[in-house]
Amino acid sequence: MNYLNYYISFFNNRELAFIIWFILFFIFIIFHGKIRLSLINLSKAFFKLKIQIVLLLMIFYVSLIVLLLYKINLWIFPLIKDTIFWIFGTAFVLLINVEKISKEESYFKKLFLDNIKLVLILEFIVNIYTFSLWFEIILIPIITIIVVMNALAGTKEEFGPVKKLTDGILAILGITILGYTIVKISGDFRNLATSENILSFLLPILLSITYLPFLYLFTLAITYEMLFMRLNFIIKDNKKLAKFAKKKILCLCHFNLKKINKFSKEQTISFQTLNDKEAILTLIDAFKGEYL
């Protein structure tokens, strides 16, 4: 029982409320036939070798970053919970959004800037102090419903009044939670300004920024793979020619994601005319002239 109390104390009330709702949702899925079947099919796709390799590489990379942060005294063991939440939250979500990342040229710049905004301080402060467990259990589904309604209302102009209403409700909730947090801080500032809290604030920022190189390389690899799959399909009768084309494309674009995206977008149709090495070299030279 002491062990149970220890693990429960490891989470704050908001996190416990989230875990409770997740368990209830999982139980609902188990007893709902169609959803359970869809989940099983999704799980089969999740456990494919390629996906597992990518996830293992991601965890290995993040582990190296955590080890580095530990070596320079920016990571301590109590932050293991925050680290796990970041891996299965931020890191995993960014990984599955790789297609969106590859198409949005300024994505990495935007992601970097998002992690140094002052609003993160407010988000961190708001999450330090939580309400009672029962209140958090009630609050989470209410906020979730309002956020979903707000997102859906923003998709069509005819739902404008609903959008304004939900914006107002979310603003009131945000101000209320922030006010409650400020009151708690004013009477407990010494406990707030601890080295652990400072590291807890810095951790997601440091992890997100240092995660960018891995995310960039993964996005680059996926972009090349999709391009080469199209190339293999179009030049399927001449593997040597396809291999030559891939080599020349790699030499042309290297690690430049913007360049490979532009090449893929503009030159894929031209692949159909590639019947010899001379045609490939002509295509590469033509792209060089346009890109420069």
C-alpha positions as CSV (number, residue, x, y, z in Angstrom):
1,M,0.0,0.0,0.0
2,N,2.9,2.3,0.8
3,Y,4.3,1.7,-2.7
4,L,0.9,2.6,-4.2
5,N,0.8,5.8,-2.3
6,Y,4.3,6.6,-3.4
7,Y,3.5,6.1,-7.1
8,I,0.2,8.1,-6.8
9,S,2.1,11.0,-5.1
10,F,4.4,11.0,-8.1
11,F,1.5,12.6,-10.1
12,N,-0.4,15.8,-9.5
13,N,-4.2,15.9,-9.4
14,R,-4.5,17.0,-13.0
15,E,-2.3,14.1,-14.2
16,L,-4.2,11.6,-12.0
17,A,-7.5,12.9,-13.4
18,F,-6.2,12.5,-17.0
19,I,-5.0,8.9,-16.2
20,I,-8.4,8.0,-14.7
21,W,-10.2,9.3,-17.8
22,F,-7.7,7.4,-20.0
23,I,-8.4,4.2,-18.1
24,L,-12.2,4.7,-18.4
25,F,-11.9,5.4,-22.1
26,F,-9.7,2.3,-22.6
27,I,-12.3,0.1,-20.7
28,F,-15.0,1.6,-22.9
29,I,-13.0,0.6,-26.0
30,I,-12.5,-2.9,-24.8
31,F,-16.3,-3.4,-24.4
32,H,-17.2,-1.7,-27.7
33,G,-16.8,-4.2,-30.5
34,K,-16.3,-2.0,-33.6
35,I,-13.9,0.4,-31.8
36,R,-12.0,-2.6,-30.3
37,L,-11.6,-4.1,-33.8
38,S,-10.3,-0.8,-35.2
39,L,-7.9,-0.5,-32.3
40,I,-6.6,-4.0,-33.0
41,N,-6.0,-3.1,-36.7
42,L,-4.3,0.1,-35.7
43,S,-2.1,-1.8,-33.3
44,K,-1.1,-4.2,-36.1
45,A,0.0,-1.2,-38.2
46,F,1.8,0.3,-35.2
47,F,3.9,-2.9,-34.6
48,K,5.3,-3.0,-38.2
49,L,9.1,-3.3,-38.2
50,K,9.7,0.1,-39.9
51,I,7.6,2.0,-37.3
52,Q,9.2,0.1,-34.4
53,I,12.7,1.0,-35.8
54,V,11.8,4.6,-36.0
55,L,10.4,4.7,-32.5
56,L,13.4,2.9,-31.1
57,L,15.7,5.4,-32.9
58,M,13.7,8.3,-31.5
59,I,13.8,6.9,-27.9
60,F,17.5,6.2,-28.3
61,Y,18.1,9.8,-29.5
62,V,16.1,11.3,-26.7
63,S,17.9,9.1,-24.2
64,L,21.2,10.5,-25.5
65,I,19.9,14.1,-25.1
66,V,18.7,13.3,-21.5
67,L,22.1,11.8,-20.7
68,L,23.8,14.9,-22.0
69,L,21.4,17.2,-19.9
70,Y,22.2,15.0,-16.9
71,K,25.9,15.4,-17.4
72,I,25.6,19.2,-17.5
73,N,23.2,19.2,-14.4
74,L,20.1,20.1,-16.4
75,W,18.3,16.8,-15.7
76,I,17.5,15.0,-12.4
77,F,15.7,11.8,-11.7
78,P,12.5,13.4,-10.5
79,L,12.0,14.7,-14.0
80,I,11.6,11.2,-15.4
81,K,7.8,11.6,-15.4
82,D,8.0,14.9,-17.3
83,T,10.4,13.2,-19.8
84,I,8.1,10.3,-20.4
85,F,5.1,12.6,-20.9
86,W,7.1,14.6,-23.4
87,I,8.2,11.5,-25.3
88,F,4.7,10.1,-25.7
89,G,3.2,13.5,-26.1
90,T,5.2,16.1,-28.0
91,A,7.9,13.8,-29.6
92,F,5.4,11.2,-30.8
93,V,2.9,13.7,-32.1
94,L,5.6,15.5,-34.1
95,L,6.8,12.2,-35.5
96,I,3.4,11.2,-36.8
97,N,2.9,14.6,-38.3
98,V,5.9,14.2,-40.5
99,E,3.9,14.6,-43.8
100,K,2.7,18.0,-42.7
101,I,6.2,19.0,-41.6
102,S,7.7,18.1,-45.0
103,K,5.2,20.3,-46.8
104,E,5.5,23.4,-44.6
105,E,8.7,25.2,-45.4
106,S,8.9,27.3,-42.2
107,Y,7.8,24.5,-39.9
108,F,11.1,24.0,-38.1
109,K,11.6,27.8,-37.6
110,K,8.0,28.1,-36.2
111,L,8.6,25.1,-33.9
112,F,11.8,26.7,-32.6
113,L,10.1,30.0,-32.0
114,D,7.1,28.4,-30.3
115,N,9.5,26.9,-27.7
116,I,11.0,30.2,-26.6
117,K,7.8,32.2,-26.3
118,L,7.0,33.9,-23.0
119,V,3.5,32.2,-23.0
120,L,5.3,29.0,-21.9
121,I,6.0,30.6,-18.5
122,L,2.3,31.1,-18.0
123,E,1.5,27.5,-19.1
124,F,4.1,26.2,-16.7
125,I,2.9,28.2,-13.8
126,V,-0.8,27.3,-14.4
127,N,0.2,23.6,-14.3
128,I,2.1,23.8,-11.0
129,Y,-0.9,24.2,-8.8
130,T,-4.0,22.0,-9.4
131,F,-7.5,21.8,-8.0
132,S,-8.8,18.9,-5.9
133,L,-8.8,15.5,-7.7
134,W,-12.6,15.4,-8.0
135,F,-12.7,18.9,-9.4
136,E,-10.0,18.0,-12.0
137,I,-11.9,14.8,-13.0
138,I,-15.0,17.0,-13.7
139,L,-13.0,19.8,-15.3
140,I,-11.0,17.8,-17.9
141,P,-14.0,16.5,-19.9
142,I,-15.7,19.9,-19.8
143,I,-12.6,21.7,-21.1
144,T,-12.1,18.9,-23.7
145,I,-15.7,19.3,-25.0
146,I,-15.4,23.1,-25.2
147,V,-12.1,22.9,-27.0
148,V,-13.5,20.4,-29.5
149,M,-16.6,22.5,-30.1
150,N,-14.3,25.6,-30.5
151,A,-12.2,23.8,-33.1
152,L,-15.2,22.5,-35.1
153,A,-16.9,25.9,-34.9
154,G,-13.8,27.5,-36.4
155,T,-14.2,25.4,-39.6
156,K,-17.3,27.2,-40.9
157,E,-18.4,30.9,-40.8
158,E,-22.0,29.9,-40.0
159,F,-20.8,28.6,-36.6
160,G,-19.3,32.1,-35.8
161,P,-21.6,32.7,-32.7
162,V,-20.6,29.3,-31.3
163,K,-16.9,30.1,-31.9
164,K,-17.3,33.4,-30.0
165,L,-19.1,31.7,-27.2
166,T,-16.5,29.0,-26.7
167,D,-13.7,31.5,-27.1
168,G,-15.3,33.5,-24.2
169,I,-15.7,30.4,-22.0
170,L,-12.2,29.3,-22.6
171,A,-10.9,32.8,-21.8
172,I,-12.9,32.9,-18.5
173,L,-11.6,29.4,-17.6
174,G,-8.1,30.4,-18.4
175,I,-8.3,33.6,-16.3
176,T,-9.9,31.7,-13.4
177,I,-7.2,29.0,-13.4
178,L,-4.4,31.7,-13.7
179,G,-6.0,33.7,-10.9
180,Y,-6.1,30.7,-8.6
181,T,-2.5,29.9,-9.4
182,I,-1.3,33.4,-8.7
183,V,-3.1,33.3,-5.3
184,K,-1.4,30.0,-4.5
185,I,2.0,31.3,-5.6
186,S,1.7,34.5,-3.5
187,G,1.5,32.4,-0.4
188,D,4.0,29.7,-1.4
189,F,6.7,31.4,-3.5
190,R,9.6,29.7,-1.7
191,N,8.3,26.3,-2.7
192,L,7.8,27.4,-6.2
193,A,11.3,28.9,-6.8
194,T,13.1,25.6,-6.4
195,S,15.8,24.2,-8.7
196,E,13.6,21.2,-9.5
197,N,10.7,23.5,-10.7
198,I,13.2,25.5,-12.8
199,L,14.5,22.4,-14.4
200,S,10.9,21.1,-14.9
201,F,10.1,24.4,-16.8
202,L,13.3,24.2,-18.9
203,L,13.0,20.5,-19.7
204,P,10.3,20.5,-22.5
205,I,11.9,23.5,-24.1
206,L,15.4,21.9,-24.1
207,L,14.0,18.5,-25.3
208,S,11.9,20.1,-28.1
209,I,14.8,22.2,-29.4
210,T,17.4,19.4,-29.3
211,Y,14.8,17.1,-30.9
212,L,14.7,19.2,-34.1
213,P,17.8,17.6,-35.7
214,F,16.3,14.1,-35.4
215,L,13.0,15.3,-36.6
216,Y,14.6,17.1,-39.6
217,L,16.6,14.0,-40.6
218,F,13.5,11.7,-40.2
219,T,11.5,14.1,-42.4
220,L,14.3,14.2,-45.0
221,A,14.5,10.4,-45.0
222,I,10.7,10.0,-45.5
223,T,10.7,12.6,-48.3
224,Y,13.5,10.8,-50.1
225,E,11.8,7.5,-49.6
226,M,8.5,8.7,-51.1
227,L,10.3,10.3,-54.1
228,F,12.3,7.1,-54.7
229,M,9.2,4.9,-54.5
230,R,7.6,7.0,-57.3
231,L,10.8,6.8,-59.2
232,N,10.9,3.0,-58.8
233,F,7.3,2.7,-60.0
234,I,7.9,4.9,-63.1
235,I,11.3,3.4,-64.1
236,K,10.3,-0.2,-62.9
237,D,11.8,-1.9,-66.0
238,N,15.3,-0.5,-65.5
239,K,16.7,-0.9,-62.0
240,K,20.2,0.3,-62.9
241,L,18.8,3.5,-64.4
242,A,16.6,4.1,-61.3
243,K,19.6,3.6,-59.1
244,F,21.6,6.1,-61.2
245,A,18.8,8.6,-60.9
246,K,18.6,8.2,-57.1
247,K,22.3,8.7,-56.8
248,K,22.2,11.9,-58.9
249,I,19.2,13.2,-56.9
250,L,21.1,12.6,-53.6
251,C,24.1,14.4,-55.0
252,L,21.9,17.3,-56.1
253,C,19.8,17.8,-52.9
254,H,22.0,16.4,-50.1
255,F,20.4,17.4,-46.7
256,N,18.4,20.2,-48.1
257,L,14.7,19.5,-47.3
258,K,13.5,22.5,-49.1
259,K,15.4,21.6,-52.3
260,I,14.2,17.9,-52.3
261,N,10.6,19.1,-51.8
262,K,10.9,21.5,-54.7
263,F,12.5,18.8,-56.9
264,S,9.8,16.2,-55.9
265,K,7.0,18.6,-56.6
266,E,8.2,20.0,-59.9
267,Q,10.1,17.1,-61.5
268,T,8.1,13.9,-60.7
269,I,6.1,14.1,-64.0
270,S,9.4,14.4,-65.9
271,F,10.4,11.0,-64.6
272,Q,8.2,9.4,-67.3
273,T,10.6,10.7,-70.0
274,L,13.8,9.3,-68.3
275,N,14.8,6.5,-70.6
276,D,18.6,6.8,-70.3
277,K,21.4,8.4,-68.2
278,E,21.6,11.4,-70.6
279,A,18.0,12.3,-69.9
280,I,18.5,12.1,-66.2
281,L,21.6,14.4,-66.4
282,T,19.6,16.9,-68.5
283,L,16.8,16.9,-66.0
284,I,19.2,17.5,-63.1
285,D,21.0,20.3,-64.9
286,A,17.6,22.0,-65.8
287,F,16.6,21.9,-62.2
288,K,19.9,23.4,-61.1
289,G,19.4,26.3,-63.4
290,E,15.8,26.9,-62.1
291,Y,16.8,26.5,-58.4
292,L,19.8,28.9,-58.6
